[in-house]
Amino acid sequence: MVDRKEFAELLYGTIINSTNSKENAFEKLSKIRGWLLANTSKRLFRFRRCNEYSIEALKEDQIWGTSIWEFNDPYECVPCYNFETLWGKITQSLESQKFFQLINVLKEGGILPEIKRAYPSIDIEQMIKNIPDVIDEKDVKEKLDILKKYLSIFIGTSFEEMVHRFYIGIQAEEAQKQIACFSEQNNSTLMWGHYADSHKGFCLEYDFQSILKECTQNCIDIRCCNNFMLNYSLAPIIYTKERFDATAYFSTVMQALLYEKNQIPMDLYYEDILIVSKCMLTKSIDWEYENEWRLFTPNFNDEYKPYRKIASLRPVALYMGAKITKENESVLYEVCKNKGIKCFKMLQDFHGKEFIVRAEPYEKIIDVVNSNFHDK
C-alpha cells in the first residue's frame, strides 16, 4: 500500500500562489510529480456494474468520469474555512509597524518581483514617487484603524454572501472536472458489494505505472497546472478525520467581493492555486477501506455533463464477480478473448479465515466445469 501520510504532507505542504514565479511553481510541482511517478501503484482496480454502458466502454477501451455532483456522499470534496484565522491575518497586516516596514522597503527601491506580479495593473513606480518624505505616524495609525473598522463592517454585512460564494465557487470549480475512481485492491468483499452490484458486476485492472509520464504540453503559465505536470492527473486519496481547510480560498472570495462592491480595479491574489486539487483528494476516514486513487481531468468549461469519457486505456485484466449472471459472464469472457485481456472470476476461499475473495483464472474454471460434465 502507498504511504498516504507522506503524500499528504507533500501535497498540503506545497503552496503555489499567484505571486510565485513560473520557475518556483515548476520546482514545487516537480516534487509532487516525482513522488507520483515513483509511488503510483502498478495495479489499480476499477469496479463496475454490468450494464450496456460499462460493457460498451470496456469494448471501446474507454474510462468514463463522473461529476462530484453525482457522488453518493454529498459532503465529499466540500472543504471548511476558519474565519478567525483569516481575520487574524488581516488585522496583523494592518498594523502600523508592518506598514512602515513596507514603506521603507519600497522607498529604498526594494520592489520585489512578487509585488509586481501581484499588482500588474498598478503603476508601482509612480505610487512610490508619491510617497511623501515625511509621514505622520499618528495619522497613518488612525487611517489604518479606520480601514480596519470599515473592513469589519463590510464583513459583517456581507458575510452570508461570502460563505455562499465560497461553497458555490469551490463546488462549481470541482464540477467542471470529471473523476474516475480506482482502488489498490480487488479482493475486498465490501468493495465488491458496494461498487460491483453485490458481486454481480466486474472489476478491471489497469497498469498506470507503465503509462504515467511527464506531461509534454508547453503551458503558458505552469502555475495554473492542476495535472501535477503529468499526462494523467492520477493521485491517491488522503483520508482524514477533518475536512480540508480552504481558508485561503475564502480570502480570495472576500477580496473579490470587496473589489467588486467598491469598484477597485485590481487583480485578485490567490494564496493557494492547488486548493481545488487538495479538496478533491481529501476524503473522510470512514472511507479508508477503499484505498482509493483518483483520475481527474482539467476543467471542461462548457455545459455541465454528469458523465464524460476522460481516457482511452485498455485494462490488463478483468475479474468477474462471484454472483455474475451466466449471460454477462459469457459476454465479458468473449470481450476478453477478442481483446487479449486476462480473465478471472472471484471465488470465496472457504478454508481461509479472512473475509476476502480470490481470483481464479477463468479458463481453469471452464476446464473444471467441462471435466465434471464429461465425467458424468
BATOR-745272 format. One record per residue (C-alpha): x negated, y, z; residue number from 1; residue in one letter. Coordinates in steps of 0.001 Angstrom, whole numbers, plus 500000, padded with zeros to 6 digits. Example, Ala and Ser with C-alpha at 12.3 -4.5 7.8 and 13.67 -1.06 7.14 Angstrom:
% residues 2
<node xx="487700" yy="495500" zz="507800" num="1" residu="A"/>
<node xx="486330" yy="498940" zz="507140" num="2" residu="S"/>
***
This chain:
% residues 376
<node xx="500000" yy="500000" zz="500000" num="1" residu="M"/>
<node xx="498839" yy="503546" zz="499225" num="2" residu="V"/>
<node xx="497714" yy="505850" zz="502041" num="3" residu="D"/>
<node xx="500659" yy="508272" zz="502024" num="4" residu="R"/>
<node xx="499354" yy="510193" zz="505030" num="5" residu="K"/>
<node xx="496187" yy="511027" zz="503109" num="6" residu="E"/>
<node xx="498236" yy="512190" zz="500115" num="7" residu="F"/>
<node xx="500498" yy="514292" zz="502379" num="8" residu="A"/>
<node xx="497505" yy="516107" zz="503856" num="9" residu="E"/>
<node xx="496157" yy="516771" zz="500362" num="10" residu="L"/>
<node xx="499437" yy="517923" zz="498789" num="11" residu="L"/>
<node xx="500740" yy="520007" zz="501683" num="12" residu="Y"/>
<node xx="497280" yy="521459" zz="502231" num="13" residu="G"/>
<node xx="496965" yy="522632" zz="498613" num="14" residu="T"/>
<node xx="498287" yy="526197" zz="498350" num="15" residu="I"/>
<node xx="498255" yy="527902" zz="494958" num="16" residu="I"/>
<node xx="499703" yy="531410" zz="494966" num="17" residu="N"/>
<node xx="500321" yy="533900" zz="492188" num="18" residu="S"/>
<node xx="497110" yy="535795" zz="493001" num="19" residu="T"/>
<node xx="494803" yy="532780" zz="492670" num="20" residu="N"/>
<node xx="492562" yy="532845" zz="489623" num="21" residu="S"/>
<node xx="493090" yy="530186" zz="486954" num="22" residu="K"/>
<node xx="489699" yy="528727" zz="487846" num="23" residu="E"/>
<node xx="490638" yy="528450" zz="491511" num="24" residu="N"/>
<node xx="494005" yy="526868" zz="490652" num="25" residu="A"/>
<node xx="492269" yy="524381" zz="488357" num="26" residu="F"/>
<node xx="489865" yy="523405" zz="491134" num="27" residu="E"/>
<node xx="492706" yy="522814" zz="493596" num="28" residu="K"/>
<node xx="494875" yy="520845" zz="491151" num="29" residu="L"/>
<node xx="491854" yy="518756" zz="490119" num="30" residu="S"/>
<node xx="491632" yy="517351" zz="493660" num="31" residu="K"/>
<node xx="495260" yy="516176" zz="493554" num="32" residu="I"/>
<node xx="494784" yy="514793" zz="490051" num="33" residu="R"/>
<node xx="491654" yy="512917" zz="491085" num="34" residu="G"/>
<node xx="493409" yy="511374" zz="494074" num="35" residu="W"/>
<node xx="496357" yy="510201" zz="491949" num="36" residu="L"/>
<node xx="494111" yy="508730" zz="489255" num="37" residu="L"/>
<node xx="492173" yy="506825" zz="491916" num="38" residu="A"/>
<node xx="495139" yy="505680" zz="494021" num="39" residu="N"/>
<node xx="498079" yy="505030" zz="491703" num="40" residu="T"/>
<node xx="499370" yy="501516" zz="492324" num="41" residu="S"/>
<node xx="498693" yy="499132" zz="489465" num="42" residu="K"/>
<node xx="502121" yy="497535" zz="489910" num="43" residu="R"/>
<node xx="505175" yy="499764" zz="490238" num="44" residu="L"/>
<node xx="508696" yy="498375" zz="490056" num="45" residu="F"/>
<node xx="511996" yy="499868" zz="488892" num="46" residu="R"/>
<node xx="515252" yy="498227" zz="489990" num="47" residu="F"/>
<node xx="518179" yy="498251" zz="487551" num="48" residu="R"/>
<node xx="521791" yy="497174" zz="487287" num="49" residu="R"/>
<node xx="522842" yy="495025" zz="484347" num="50" residu="C"/>
<node xx="524883" yy="497291" zz="482085" num="51" residu="N"/>
<node xx="524805" yy="498396" zz="478471" num="52" residu="E"/>
<node xx="522691" yy="501489" zz="479270" num="53" residu="Y"/>
<node xx="519953" yy="499738" zz="481235" num="54" residu="S"/>
<node xx="519700" yy="496855" zz="478766" num="55" residu="I"/>
<node xx="519597" yy="499230" zz="475781" num="56" residu="E"/>
<node xx="516875" yy="501271" zz="477493" num="57" residu="A"/>
<node xx="514901" yy="498054" zz="478032" num="58" residu="L"/>
<node xx="515216" yy="497149" zz="474352" num="59" residu="K"/>
<node xx="514022" yy="500623" zz="473324" num="60" residu="E"/>
<node xx="511182" yy="500828" zz="475930" num="61" residu="D"/>
<node xx="512845" yy="503860" zz="477484" num="62" residu="Q"/>
<node xx="512721" yy="505236" zz="481027" num="63" residu="I"/>
<node xx="515633" yy="507494" zz="481901" num="64" residu="W"/>
<node xx="515512" yy="510078" zz="484657" num="65" residu="G"/>
<node xx="518247" yy="511354" zz="486954" num="66" residu="T"/>
<node xx="519001" yy="514835" zz="488275" num="67" residu="S"/>
<node xx="518814" yy="515292" zz="492053" num="68" residu="I"/>
<node xx="522496" yy="516244" zz="491970" num="69" residu="W"/>
<node xx="523286" yy="512614" zz="491138" num="70" residu="E"/>
<node xx="521308" yy="511161" zz="494085" num="71" residu="F"/>
<node xx="523166" yy="509190" zz="496754" num="72" residu="N"/>
<node xx="521576" yy="511237" zz="499562" num="73" residu="D"/>
<node xx="522909" yy="514851" zz="499423" num="74" residu="P"/>
<node xx="520113" yy="516036" zz="501748" num="75" residu="Y"/>
<node xx="517300" yy="514730" zz="499577" num="76" residu="E"/>
<node xx="514823" yy="517331" zz="498300" num="77" residu="C"/>
<node xx="516534" yy="520008" zz="500422" num="78" residu="V"/>
<node xx="513939" yy="521976" zz="502446" num="79" residu="P"/>
<node xx="514236" yy="524142" zz="505546" num="80" residu="C"/>
<node xx="512892" yy="527576" zz="506459" num="81" residu="Y"/>
<node xx="511622" yy="529242" zz="509638" num="82" residu="N"/>
<node xx="512635" yy="532888" zz="509654" num="83" residu="F"/>
<node xx="510832" yy="533609" zz="512936" num="84" residu="E"/>
<node xx="507543" yy="532658" zz="511255" num="85" residu="T"/>
<node xx="508311" yy="534878" zz="508272" num="86" residu="L"/>
<node xx="509280" yy="537889" zz="510369" num="87" residu="W"/>
<node xx="506127" yy="537443" zz="512425" num="88" residu="G"/>
<node xx="504023" yy="537699" zz="509249" num="89" residu="K"/>
<node xx="505950" yy="540784" zz="508107" num="90" residu="I"/>
<node xx="505536" yy="542667" zz="511388" num="91" residu="T"/>
<node xx="501879" yy="541712" zz="511570" num="92" residu="Q"/>
<node xx="501263" yy="543083" zz="508066" num="93" residu="S"/>
<node xx="502902" yy="546393" zz="509085" num="94" residu="L"/>
<node xx="500580" yy="547040" zz="511999" num="95" residu="E"/>
<node xx="498799" yy="550391" zz="511576" num="96" residu="S"/>
<node xx="495391" yy="548801" zz="512214" num="97" residu="Q"/>
<node xx="495878" yy="546426" zz="509241" num="98" residu="K"/>
<node xx="496996" yy="549359" zz="507090" num="99" residu="F"/>
<node xx="493886" yy="551418" zz="507804" num="100" residu="F"/>
<node xx="491618" yy="548444" zz="507188" num="101" residu="Q"/>
<node xx="493166" yy="548061" zz="503736" num="102" residu="L"/>
<node xx="492911" yy="551789" zz="503015" num="103" residu="I"/>
<node xx="489214" yy="551790" zz="503923" num="104" residu="N"/>
<node xx="488518" yy="548801" zz="501668" num="105" residu="V"/>
<node xx="490332" yy="550462" zz="498750" num="106" residu="L"/>
<node xx="488585" yy="553828" zz="499272" num="107" residu="K"/>
<node xx="485229" yy="552049" zz="499175" num="108" residu="E"/>
<node xx="486122" yy="550572" zz="495787" num="109" residu="G"/>
<node xx="486897" yy="547098" zz="497060" num="110" residu="G"/>
<node xx="489754" yy="546362" zz="494677" num="111" residu="I"/>
<node xx="489951" yy="542609" zz="494941" num="112" residu="L"/>
<node xx="490846" yy="540655" zz="491763" num="113" residu="P"/>
<node xx="493827" yy="539110" zz="493557" num="114" residu="E"/>
<node xx="495253" yy="542594" zz="494213" num="115" residu="I"/>
<node xx="495096" yy="543366" zz="490504" num="116" residu="K"/>
<node xx="496787" yy="540041" zz="489702" num="117" residu="R"/>
<node xx="499455" yy="540635" zz="492353" num="118" residu="A"/>
<node xx="500345" yy="544105" zz="491090" num="119" residu="Y"/>
<node xx="499588" yy="544153" zz="487340" num="120" residu="P"/>
<node xx="502314" yy="546714" zz="486627" num="121" residu="S"/>
<node xx="500890" yy="549303" zz="489037" num="122" residu="I"/>
<node xx="498021" yy="551688" zz="488284" num="123" residu="D"/>
<node xx="495963" yy="550771" zz="491338" num="124" residu="I"/>
<node xx="493099" yy="553102" zz="490428" num="125" residu="E"/>
<node xx="495466" yy="556085" zz="490273" num="126" residu="Q"/>
<node xx="497043" yy="555039" zz="493556" num="127" residu="M"/>
<node xx="493611" yy="555032" zz="495217" num="128" residu="I"/>
<node xx="492817" yy="558512" zz="493864" num="129" residu="K"/>
<node xx="495991" yy="559773" zz="495515" num="130" residu="N"/>
<node xx="494860" yy="558611" zz="498962" num="131" residu="I"/>
<node xx="494029" yy="561768" zz="500959" num="132" residu="P"/>
<node xx="490605" yy="562128" zz="502523" num="133" residu="D"/>
<node xx="492109" yy="562638" zz="505962" num="134" residu="V"/>
<node xx="495039" yy="560510" zz="507107" num="135" residu="I"/>
<node xx="497106" yy="561298" zz="510167" num="136" residu="D"/>
<node xx="497132" yy="558011" zz="512064" num="137" residu="E"/>
<node xx="500112" yy="559016" zz="514190" num="138" residu="K"/>
<node xx="502115" yy="559933" zz="511087" num="139" residu="D"/>
<node xx="501232" yy="556620" zz="509429" num="140" residu="V"/>
<node xx="502244" yy="554652" zz="512507" num="141" residu="K"/>
<node xx="505608" yy="556452" zz="512623" num="142" residu="E"/>
<node xx="506235" yy="555735" zz="508929" num="143" residu="K"/>
<node xx="505323" yy="552068" zz="509361" num="144" residu="L"/>
<node xx="507716" yy="551835" zz="512307" num="145" residu="D"/>
<node xx="510457" yy="553394" zz="510174" num="146" residu="I"/>
<node xx="509708" yy="550864" zz="507404" num="147" residu="L"/>
<node xx="509836" yy="548007" zz="509911" num="148" residu="K"/>
<node xx="513203" yy="549259" zz="511200" num="149" residu="K"/>
<node xx="514528" yy="549564" zz="507638" num="150" residu="Y"/>
<node xx="513457" yy="546014" zz="506827" num="151" residu="L"/>
<node xx="515124" yy="544754" zz="509999" num="152" residu="S"/>
<node xx="518409" yy="546424" zz="508992" num="153" residu="I"/>
<node xx="518075" yy="545214" zz="505406" num="154" residu="F"/>
<node xx="517523" yy="541620" zz="506526" num="155" residu="I"/>
<node xx="520432" yy="541795" zz="508956" num="156" residu="G"/>
<node xx="522872" yy="542944" zz="506268" num="157" residu="T"/>
<node xx="521513" yy="540673" zz="503507" num="158" residu="S"/>
<node xx="520594" yy="537531" zz="505426" num="159" residu="F"/>
<node xx="523509" yy="535350" zz="504249" num="160" residu="E"/>
<node xx="522796" yy="536259" zz="500643" num="161" residu="E"/>
<node xx="519115" yy="535392" zz="501134" num="162" residu="M"/>
<node xx="519970" yy="531977" zz="502584" num="163" residu="V"/>
<node xx="522349" yy="531335" zz="499674" num="164" residu="H"/>
<node xx="519721" yy="532310" zz="497113" num="165" residu="R"/>
<node xx="517107" yy="530251" zz="498939" num="166" residu="F"/>
<node xx="519020" yy="526956" zz="498670" num="167" residu="Y"/>
<node xx="520589" yy="527649" zz="495277" num="168" residu="I"/>
<node xx="517220" yy="528696" zz="493859" num="169" residu="G"/>
<node xx="515362" yy="525628" zz="495110" num="170" residu="I"/>
<node xx="518050" yy="523179" zz="494002" num="171" residu="Q"/>
<node xx="518523" yy="524867" zz="490622" num="172" residu="A"/>
<node xx="514787" yy="524572" zz="490012" num="173" residu="E"/>
<node xx="514790" yy="520913" zz="491071" num="174" residu="E"/>
<node xx="517872" yy="520149" zz="488952" num="175" residu="A"/>
<node xx="516004" yy="521277" zz="485825" num="176" residu="Q"/>
<node xx="513752" yy="518255" zz="486270" num="177" residu="K"/>
<node xx="514608" yy="514576" zz="485886" num="178" residu="Q"/>
<node xx="513362" yy="511910" zz="488275" num="179" residu="I"/>
<node xx="512784" yy="508174" zz="487826" num="180" residu="A"/>
<node xx="512167" yy="506158" zz="490994" num="181" residu="C"/>
<node xx="509777" yy="503224" zz="491444" num="182" residu="F"/>
<node xx="508673" yy="501018" zz="494320" num="183" residu="S"/>
<node xx="505394" yy="499370" zz="495264" num="184" residu="E"/>
<node xx="507195" yy="496091" zz="495950" num="185" residu="Q"/>
<node xx="509707" yy="493820" zz="494249" num="186" residu="N"/>
<node xx="510296" yy="491211" zz="496975" num="187" residu="N"/>
<node xx="512436" yy="493262" zz="499378" num="188" residu="S"/>
<node xx="515918" yy="491778" zz="499798" num="189" residu="T"/>
<node xx="517117" yy="495242" zz="500865" num="190" residu="L"/>
<node xx="515885" yy="496864" zz="497642" num="191" residu="M"/>
<node xx="517495" yy="494140" zz="495541" num="192" residu="W"/>
<node xx="520725" yy="494595" zz="497453" num="193" residu="G"/>
<node xx="520790" yy="498415" zz="497197" num="194" residu="H"/>
<node xx="519413" yy="499088" zz="493723" num="195" residu="Y"/>
<node xx="519941" yy="495933" zz="491679" num="196" residu="A"/>
<node xx="523664" yy="495383" zz="492177" num="197" residu="D"/>
<node xx="523369" yy="492988" zz="495131" num="198" residu="S"/>
<node xx="520756" yy="490790" zz="493404" num="199" residu="H"/>
<node xx="522824" yy="490619" zz="490175" num="200" residu="K"/>
<node xx="520581" yy="493093" zz="488341" num="201" residu="G"/>
<node xx="516919" yy="493051" zz="487343" num="202" residu="F"/>
<node xx="513609" yy="494712" zz="488133" num="203" residu="C"/>
<node xx="510956" yy="495992" zz="485719" num="204" residu="L"/>
<node xx="507231" yy="496082" zz="486410" num="205" residu="E"/>
<node xx="505074" yy="498870" zz="484955" num="206" residu="Y"/>
<node xx="501316" yy="499271" zz="484879" num="207" residu="D"/>
<node xx="500921" yy="503042" zz="485280" num="208" residu="F"/>
<node xx="497304" yy="502700" zz="486325" num="209" residu="Q"/>
<node xx="496282" yy="501882" zz="482757" num="210" residu="S"/>
<node xx="498266" yy="504712" zz="481125" num="211" residu="I"/>
<node xx="497896" yy="507569" zz="483617" num="212" residu="L"/>
<node xx="495406" yy="510013" zz="482085" num="213" residu="K"/>
<node xx="494253" yy="513598" zz="482397" num="214" residu="E"/>
<node xx="496585" yy="515991" zz="480596" num="215" residu="C"/>
<node xx="495178" yy="517270" zz="477295" num="216" residu="T"/>
<node xx="497531" yy="520247" zz="476916" num="217" residu="Q"/>
<node xx="495772" yy="523595" zz="476925" num="218" residu="N"/>
<node xx="498140" yy="525503" zz="479223" num="219" residu="C"/>
<node xx="498137" yy="529298" zz="479045" num="220" residu="I"/>
<node xx="498398" yy="529548" zz="482823" num="221" residu="D"/>
<node xx="497284" yy="526486" zz="484801" num="222" residu="I"/>
<node xx="498826" yy="527995" zz="487947" num="223" residu="R"/>
<node xx="502266" yy="527085" zz="486585" num="224" residu="C"/>
<node xx="501362" yy="523418" zz="486107" num="225" residu="C"/>
<node xx="503624" yy="521088" zz="488107" num="226" residu="N"/>
<node xx="502345" yy="517899" zz="486454" num="227" residu="N"/>
<node xx="499184" yy="517794" zz="488594" num="228" residu="F"/>
<node xx="497334" yy="518082" zz="485243" num="229" residu="M"/>
<node xx="498309" yy="514514" zz="484280" num="230" residu="L"/>
<node xx="500067" yy="513126" zz="481214" num="231" residu="N"/>
<node xx="502770" yy="511789" zz="483562" num="232" residu="Y"/>
<node xx="503903" yy="513540" zz="486761" num="233" residu="S"/>
<node xx="503722" yy="510481" zz="488997" num="234" residu="L"/>
<node xx="503172" yy="510639" zz="492753" num="235" residu="A"/>
<node xx="504091" yy="508780" zz="495957" num="236" residu="P"/>
<node xx="506903" yy="509909" zz="498228" num="237" residu="I"/>
<node xx="505881" yy="511357" zz="501589" num="238" residu="I"/>
<node xx="508106" yy="510004" zz="504386" num="239" residu="Y"/>
<node xx="508578" yy="512265" zz="507377" num="240" residu="T"/>
<node xx="510892" yy="512975" zz="510300" num="241" residu="K"/>
<node xx="511192" yy="516637" zz="509295" num="242" residu="E"/>
<node xx="512272" yy="518375" zz="506121" num="243" residu="R"/>
<node xx="509686" yy="520290" zz="504129" num="244" residu="F"/>
<node xx="509225" yy="523840" zz="505422" num="245" residu="D"/>
<node xx="509706" yy="526153" zz="502421" num="246" residu="A"/>
<node xx="509460" yy="529438" zz="504337" num="247" residu="T"/>
<node xx="507026" yy="530653" zz="501673" num="248" residu="A"/>
<node xx="509837" yy="530442" zz="499103" num="249" residu="Y"/>
<node xx="512216" yy="532286" zz="501458" num="250" residu="F"/>
<node xx="509637" yy="535082" zz="501487" num="251" residu="S"/>
<node xx="509835" yy="535333" zz="497680" num="252" residu="T"/>
<node xx="513651" yy="535322" zz="497794" num="253" residu="V"/>
<node xx="513653" yy="538169" zz="500325" num="254" residu="M"/>
<node xx="511115" yy="540063" zz="498240" num="255" residu="Q"/>
<node xx="513217" yy="539649" zz="495069" num="256" residu="A"/>
<node xx="516392" yy="540885" zz="496764" num="257" residu="L"/>
<node xx="514554" yy="543855" zz="498284" num="258" residu="L"/>
<node xx="513122" yy="544896" zz="494911" num="259" residu="Y"/>
<node xx="516461" yy="544356" zz="493193" num="260" residu="E"/>
<node xx="518573" yy="546423" zz="495628" num="261" residu="K"/>
<node xx="516027" yy="549230" zz="495812" num="262" residu="N"/>
<node xx="515204" yy="549122" zz="492073" num="263" residu="Q"/>
<node xx="511481" yy="548633" zz="492750" num="264" residu="I"/>
<node xx="509617" yy="547712" zz="489505" num="265" residu="P"/>
<node xx="507100" yy="545276" zz="490985" num="266" residu="M"/>
<node xx="506171" yy="541696" zz="490106" num="267" residu="D"/>
<node xx="507117" yy="539002" zz="492619" num="268" residu="L"/>
<node xx="504440" yy="537383" zz="494736" num="269" residu="Y"/>
<node xx="504677" yy="533584" zz="495027" num="270" residu="Y"/>
<node xx="502927" yy="532291" zz="498125" num="271" residu="E"/>
<node xx="503054" yy="528626" zz="497098" num="272" residu="D"/>
<node xx="503698" yy="527694" zz="493462" num="273" residu="I"/>
<node xx="503788" yy="523960" zz="494315" num="274" residu="L"/>
<node xx="506796" yy="524299" zz="496637" num="275" residu="I"/>
<node xx="509301" yy="522583" zz="494296" num="276" residu="V"/>
<node xx="506984" yy="519595" zz="493772" num="277" residu="S"/>
<node xx="506469" yy="519336" zz="497541" num="278" residu="K"/>
<node xx="510238" yy="519383" zz="498145" num="279" residu="C"/>
<node xx="510809" yy="516677" zz="495533" num="280" residu="M"/>
<node xx="508173" yy="514420" zz="497069" num="281" residu="L"/>
<node xx="509382" yy="514750" zz="500682" num="282" residu="T"/>
<node xx="511921" yy="512258" zz="501995" num="283" residu="K"/>
<node xx="513391" yy="511202" zz="505331" num="284" residu="S"/>
<node xx="511505" yy="508471" zz="507150" num="285" residu="I"/>
<node xx="514788" yy="506499" zz="507138" num="286" residu="D"/>
<node xx="513950" yy="505539" zz="503531" num="287" residu="W"/>
<node xx="510396" yy="504416" zz="504264" num="288" residu="E"/>
<node xx="511168" yy="500798" zz="503401" num="289" residu="Y"/>
<node xx="511434" yy="501783" zz="499722" num="290" residu="E"/>
<node xx="507680" yy="502540" zz="499332" num="291" residu="N"/>
<node xx="508735" yy="504890" zz="496567" num="292" residu="E"/>
<node xx="506838" yy="506655" zz="493803" num="293" residu="W"/>
<node xx="508455" yy="509291" zz="491606" num="294" residu="R"/>
<node xx="508008" yy="510082" zz="487955" num="295" residu="L"/>
<node xx="509371" yy="513565" zz="487258" num="296" residu="F"/>
<node xx="509434" yy="515904" zz="484296" num="297" residu="T"/>
<node xx="508664" yy="519566" zz="483653" num="298" residu="P"/>
<node xx="511711" yy="521859" zz="483587" num="299" residu="N"/>
<node xx="514430" yy="521356" zz="480984" num="300" residu="F"/>
<node xx="515546" yy="524958" zz="480570" num="301" residu="N"/>
<node xx="518764" yy="524166" zz="478741" num="302" residu="D"/>
<node xx="522233" yy="522893" zz="479610" num="303" residu="E"/>
<node xx="522475" yy="520600" zz="482621" num="304" residu="Y"/>
<node xx="522482" yy="516857" zz="481939" num="305" residu="K"/>
<node xx="522741" yy="514265" zz="484727" num="306" residu="P"/>
<node xx="520555" yy="511761" zz="482835" num="307" residu="Y"/>
<node xx="517808" yy="512089" zz="480224" num="308" residu="R"/>
<node xx="515201" yy="509902" zz="478562" num="309" residu="K"/>
<node xx="511900" yy="511017" zz="480096" num="310" residu="I"/>
<node xx="509334" yy="508458" zz="478910" num="311" residu="A"/>
<node xx="508737" yy="505699" zz="476364" num="312" residu="S"/>
<node xx="506965" yy="502880" zz="478185" num="313" residu="L"/>
<node xx="507109" yy="499126" zz="477821" num="314" residu="R"/>
<node xx="507236" yy="497116" zz="481056" num="315" residu="P"/>
<node xx="504700" yy="494343" zz="481537" num="316" residu="V"/>
<node xx="507171" yy="492041" zz="483313" num="317" residu="A"/>
<node xx="510866" yy="491595" zz="484092" num="318" residu="L"/>
<node xx="512352" yy="489975" zz="487205" num="319" residu="Y"/>
<node xx="515934" yy="488718" zz="487234" num="320" residu="M"/>
<node xx="517977" yy="488904" zz="490419" num="321" residu="G"/>
<node xx="518812" yy="485693" zz="492262" num="322" residu="A"/>
<node xx="522567" yy="486162" zz="491586" num="323" residu="K"/>
<node xx="522363" yy="487342" zz="487969" num="324" residu="I"/>
<node xx="525124" yy="486028" zz="485677" num="325" residu="T"/>
<node xx="524282" yy="483389" zz="483087" num="326" residu="K"/>
<node xx="525284" yy="485794" zz="480328" num="327" residu="E"/>
<node xx="522934" yy="488568" zz="481482" num="328" residu="N"/>
<node xx="520223" yy="486024" zz="482210" num="329" residu="E"/>
<node xx="520359" yy="484838" zz="478614" num="330" residu="S"/>
<node xx="520362" yy="488380" zz="477190" num="331" residu="V"/>
<node xx="517393" yy="489523" zz="479279" num="332" residu="L"/>
<node xx="515367" yy="486402" zz="478512" num="333" residu="Y"/>
<node xx="515851" yy="486938" zz="474776" num="334" residu="E"/>
<node xx="514697" yy="490548" zz="475075" num="335" residu="V"/>
<node xx="511597" yy="489432" zz="476961" num="336" residu="C"/>
<node xx="510756" yy="486776" zz="474346" num="337" residu="K"/>
<node xx="511178" yy="489247" zz="471487" num="338" residu="N"/>
<node xx="509046" yy="491939" zz="473141" num="339" residu="K"/>
<node xx="506382" yy="489720" zz="474682" num="340" residu="G"/>
<node xx="507313" yy="490673" zz="478262" num="341" residu="I"/>
<node xx="506641" yy="488218" zz="481080" num="342" residu="K"/>
<node xx="509894" yy="486970" zz="482557" num="343" residu="C"/>
<node xx="510571" yy="485829" zz="486136" num="344" residu="F"/>
<node xx="513524" yy="485011" zz="488337" num="345" residu="K"/>
<node xx="513719" yy="485796" zz="492037" num="346" residu="M"/>
<node xx="514334" yy="482864" zz="494387" num="347" residu="L"/>
<node xx="514775" yy="482659" zz="498148" num="348" residu="Q"/>
<node xx="511904" yy="480851" zz="499803" num="349" residu="D"/>
<node xx="513918" yy="478930" zz="502423" num="350" residu="F"/>
<node xx="510984" yy="477228" zz="504121" num="351" residu="H"/>
<node xx="509358" yy="480588" zz="504909" num="352" residu="G"/>
<node xx="510214" yy="482706" zz="507952" num="353" residu="K"/>
<node xx="510217" yy="486099" zz="506240" num="354" residu="E"/>
<node xx="513290" yy="487662" zz="504631" num="355" residu="F"/>
<node xx="511741" yy="488013" zz="501198" num="356" residu="I"/>
<node xx="512351" yy="486589" zz="497757" num="357" residu="V"/>
<node xx="509633" yy="485238" zz="495489" num="358" residu="R"/>
<node xx="509177" yy="485427" zz="491739" num="359" residu="A"/>
<node xx="509198" yy="482200" zz="489754" num="360" residu="E"/>
<node xx="508251" yy="482141" zz="486027" num="361" residu="P"/>
<node xx="511492" yy="481808" zz="484109" num="362" residu="Y"/>
<node xx="510104" yy="479194" zz="481694" num="363" residu="E"/>
<node xx="509245" yy="476985" zz="484659" num="364" residu="K"/>
<node xx="512835" yy="477215" zz="485921" num="365" residu="I"/>
<node xx="514140" yy="476310" zz="482463" num="366" residu="I"/>
<node xx="511817" yy="473301" zz="482315" num="367" residu="D"/>
<node xx="513087" yy="472065" zz="485705" num="368" residu="V"/>
<node xx="516727" yy="472515" zz="484666" num="369" residu="V"/>
<node xx="516153" yy="470727" zz="481336" num="370" residu="N"/>
<node xx="514269" yy="467925" zz="483079" num="371" residu="S"/>
<node xx="517090" yy="467390" zz="485580" num="372" residu="N"/>
<node xx="519625" yy="467446" zz="482753" num="373" residu="F"/>
<node xx="517767" yy="464795" zz="480732" num="374" residu="H"/>
<node xx="517242" yy="462625" zz="483814" num="375" residu="D"/>
<node xx="520990" yy="462451" zz="484206" num="376" residu="K"/>
***
